[in-house]
Structures are given as structure tokens and as C-alpha cells.
Amino acid sequence: MELLSGGGGLLSVEYGTVFWTTLAFVIVLILLKKMAWGPILKALKEREESIERSLSEAEEARQEMANLNSDNERMMKEARVERDAMLKEAREMGDQAIADAKAKAKEEADKMVENARVAIQNEKAAAMADIKNQVAGLSIEIAEKVVKERLQGDAEQQKLVESLMNDVNLS
């Protein structure tokens, strides 16, 4: 028991020292509460509010990015649909232009064939008329030569003229 008594040992307890230490601790505690705890708690509260604001702003930014991504996705889909429609329209226009060109070429080819037929008919008719004229001319020449041979005298010529006159009057 010598340790607990005031004998000056290493673990001896002096009640006066305990009182003054406790008093000093309470005074420091009160001073810290009035002067340090308030600003420290205020700084912690401000820091907490700042962190909450930052988290809130980050969440808003994340939400806004999500909205922008969905808007971008929607716009990309619309652009793809519009591009596909434009390509389809261009293909249709190209097909229509080809069909029109084919129809026009066929029409012109038919027209050229018809013109060639008409030209051939005209040439054929002209050739036939030319052949008839040549045949008629040759026939006249042959008839003239035959008549000259047969009608050597004036009496025979006179008979032929009278015969022709009778034929003309009868017709």
C-alpha cells in the first residue's frame, strides 16, 4: 500500500495534483469549446455542404451527359433514317432516269425504223416508176423499129393511120 499513499513512489497519487489537473483540463476544454470547436465544427459543416454541393453538381452533370448522349443517339438515328431515305430517293431517281432514257431510245429507234421503212417504200416506188419509164421507153423504141420495118410504103402507113383513128374514135 505504500504505492497509493503519499510516499513519493512512481505511482503515488496526489489529490491536489489530480484536482488541479482536472481543473486545468476543464478550463482548456471550455476554452477549446468556445474558441476552437465552434470554428472547427463550422469548417467541417461548410466542408460537408461543399462536398454535398459538389456531389449534387456531379450528379446533375452526369444526368446532363446522359441526356446529351440520348439526344446524340436520337439525332444519329434520325440522321441515318434521313440518309437512307435520301439514298433510296436517289436510287429511285436514277432508276427512273434510266427507264426514261430507255423509253426515249426505244421511241427514237422505232421512229428511225419507221423513217427507214418509209424511205425504202419511197425508193422502191421511185425505182418501180423508173423501171416502168424505161420499159415504156424501150417498148416505144421497139414498136417504132417494128413499125418502120413493116411500114415501108405510103399505102401501108395510110392504112395504119386510119386504123388508129378508128380505134381512138371507138374508145
C-alpha positions as CSV (number, residue, x, y, z in Angstrom):
1,M,0.0,0.0,0.0
2,E,2.8,2.2,0.0
3,L,2.3,2.9,-3.6
4,L,-1.1,4.5,-3.1
5,S,0.0,6.5,-0.1
6,G,1.8,9.8,-0.4
7,G,5.2,8.2,-0.1
8,G,6.6,9.6,-3.3
9,G,6.6,6.5,-5.3
10,L,6.2,6.2,-9.0
11,L,2.5,5.5,-9.0
12,S,1.6,7.6,-6.0
13,V,-1.5,9.8,-6.4
14,E,-1.5,13.3,-5.0
15,Y,-5.1,14.6,-4.6
16,G,-4.1,18.1,-5.1
17,T,-2.4,17.4,-8.4
18,V,-5.4,15.5,-9.6
19,F,-7.7,18.4,-8.6
20,W,-5.5,21.0,-10.4
21,T,-5.0,18.8,-13.5
22,T,-8.8,18.2,-13.7
23,L,-9.4,21.9,-13.3
24,A,-6.9,22.8,-15.9
25,F,-8.4,20.1,-18.2
26,V,-11.9,21.5,-17.7
27,I,-10.7,25.1,-18.4
28,V,-8.9,24.0,-21.5
29,L,-12.0,22.1,-22.6
30,I,-14.2,25.1,-22.1
31,L,-11.8,27.3,-23.9
32,L,-11.5,24.8,-26.8
33,K,-15.3,24.5,-26.9
34,K,-15.7,28.3,-27.1
35,M,-12.8,29.1,-29.3
36,A,-11.8,26.0,-31.3
37,W,-14.7,23.6,-31.5
38,G,-17.1,26.2,-33.0
39,P,-14.8,27.2,-35.9
40,I,-13.7,23.6,-36.4
41,L,-17.4,22.4,-36.4
42,K,-18.3,25.3,-38.7
43,A,-15.4,24.5,-41.1
44,L,-16.5,20.8,-41.0
45,K,-20.1,21.8,-41.8
46,E,-19.0,24.1,-44.6
47,R,-16.8,21.3,-46.0
48,E,-19.7,18.8,-45.7
49,E,-22.0,21.2,-47.5
50,S,-19.3,21.9,-50.2
51,I,-18.9,18.1,-50.7
52,E,-22.7,17.7,-50.9
53,R,-23.0,20.5,-53.5
54,S,-20.1,19.0,-55.5
55,L,-21.8,15.6,-55.4
56,S,-25.1,17.2,-56.4
57,E,-23.4,19.1,-59.3
58,A,-21.6,15.9,-60.4
59,E,-24.9,14.1,-60.4
60,E,-26.5,16.9,-62.4
61,A,-23.6,16.8,-64.8
62,R,-23.8,13.0,-65.1
63,Q,-27.6,13.3,-65.8
64,E,-27.0,16.1,-68.3
65,M,-24.3,13.9,-70.0
66,A,-26.8,11.0,-70.1
67,N,-29.4,13.3,-71.7
68,L,-26.9,14.6,-74.2
69,N,-25.9,11.0,-75.0
70,S,-29.5,10.0,-75.6
71,D,-30.1,13.2,-77.7
72,N,-27.0,12.4,-79.7
73,E,-28.2,8.8,-80.2
74,R,-31.6,10.0,-81.3
75,M,-30.1,12.5,-83.7
76,M,-27.8,9.8,-85.1
77,K,-30.8,7.6,-85.7
78,E,-32.7,10.4,-87.3
79,A,-29.6,11.2,-89.5
80,R,-29.4,7.5,-90.5
81,V,-33.1,7.4,-91.4
82,E,-32.8,10.6,-93.4
83,R,-29.6,9.4,-95.2
84,D,-31.4,6.1,-96.0
85,A,-34.4,8.0,-97.4
86,M,-32.1,10.2,-99.5
87,L,-30.2,7.2,-100.8
88,K,-33.5,5.5,-101.7
89,E,-34.8,8.6,-103.4
90,A,-31.6,8.9,-105.3
91,R,-31.7,5.3,-106.4
92,E,-35.3,5.7,-107.5
93,M,-34.5,8.9,-109.4
94,G,-31.6,7.0,-111.1
95,D,-33.8,4.1,-112.0
96,Q,-36.4,6.5,-113.3
97,A,-33.8,8.3,-115.4
98,I,-32.6,5.0,-116.8
99,A,-36.1,3.9,-117.6
100,D,-36.9,7.3,-119.3
101,A,-33.7,7.1,-121.3
102,K,-34.5,3.5,-122.4
103,A,-38.0,4.6,-123.4
104,K,-36.8,7.6,-125.3
105,A,-34.1,5.4,-127.0
106,K,-36.7,2.8,-128.0
107,E,-39.0,5.6,-129.2
108,E,-36.3,7.1,-131.3
109,A,-35.2,3.6,-132.6
110,D,-38.8,2.9,-133.6
111,K,-39.0,6.3,-135.3
112,M,-35.8,5.6,-137.1
113,V,-37.1,2.2,-138.3
114,E,-40.3,3.8,-139.4
115,N,-38.4,6.5,-141.3
116,A,-36.2,3.8,-142.9
117,R,-39.4,1.9,-143.9
118,V,-40.9,5.0,-145.5
119,A,-37.6,5.8,-147.2
120,I,-37.4,2.2,-148.5
121,Q,-41.0,2.4,-149.8
122,N,-40.3,5.7,-151.5
123,E,-37.1,4.4,-153.0
124,K,-39.0,1.3,-154.1
125,A,-41.8,3.3,-155.7
126,A,-39.2,5.6,-157.4
127,A,-37.3,2.5,-158.7
128,M,-40.6,1.0,-160.0
129,A,-41.6,4.2,-161.7
130,D,-38.1,4.5,-163.2
131,I,-38.3,0.8,-164.4
132,K,-41.8,1.5,-165.9
133,N,-40.5,4.5,-167.6
134,Q,-37.5,2.6,-169.0
135,V,-39.8,-0.3,-170.1
136,A,-42.2,2.2,-171.7
137,G,-39.3,3.9,-173.5
138,L,-37.9,0.6,-174.7
139,S,-41.3,-0.6,-175.8
140,I,-41.8,2.6,-177.8
141,E,-38.4,2.2,-179.4
142,I,-39.1,-1.5,-180.2
143,A,-42.5,-0.6,-181.6
144,E,-41.0,2.2,-183.6
145,K,-38.5,-0.1,-185.1
146,V,-41.1,-2.8,-185.8
147,V,-43.5,-0.2,-187.4
148,K,-40.6,1.2,-189.5
149,E,-39.8,-2.2,-190.8
150,R,-43.4,-3.1,-191.5
151,L,-44.5,0.1,-193.0
152,Q,-42.1,0.7,-195.8
153,G,-44.5,2.2,-198.1
154,D,-47.0,5.1,-198.1
155,A,-50.1,2.9,-198.6
156,E,-49.3,0.8,-195.5
157,Q,-48.7,3.9,-193.4
158,Q,-52.1,5.3,-194.6
159,K,-53.9,2.1,-193.6
160,L,-52.3,2.2,-190.1
161,V,-53.3,5.8,-189.5
162,E,-56.9,5.1,-190.5
163,S,-57.0,2.0,-188.2
164,L,-55.6,4.0,-185.3
165,M,-58.1,6.8,-185.9
166,N,-61.0,4.3,-185.9
167,D,-59.7,2.8,-182.6
168,V,-59.5,6.3,-181.0
169,N,-63.0,7.2,-182.1
170,L,-64.4,4.0,-180.7
171,S,-62.9,4.2,-177.3
